[in-house]
């Protein structure tokens, strides 16, 4: 499956209202574009609903981390128990993840960032 992402300048400014308005516009455009671009997946994102520049998100049944203008798949993540703790950390029943990398020797049941 092909994932499509676009970066654009927000002419509505950096205020919360401007960001939310632009997010709604982009969401409308994205939904319209999916009917035209066969093979593109619409991902579920956290936060205000706009494409995350940094952090975890879920798409196509898998978890991903976006950082440094790149997207990394969170290999080994258990989809049923995966929980995002904050922008950097997540955990599931087996592991703690630091920006998509498994943190070795850390118990996910007692981990606190």
Beta strands, then each sheet from edge to edge (+ up, - down):
strand 1: 55-59
strand 2: 62-67
strand 3: 70-73
strand 4: 83-84
strand 5: 89-91
strand 6: 96-98
strand 7: 101-103
sheet 1: 1+ 2- 3+
sheet 2: 4+ 5- 6+ 7-
end
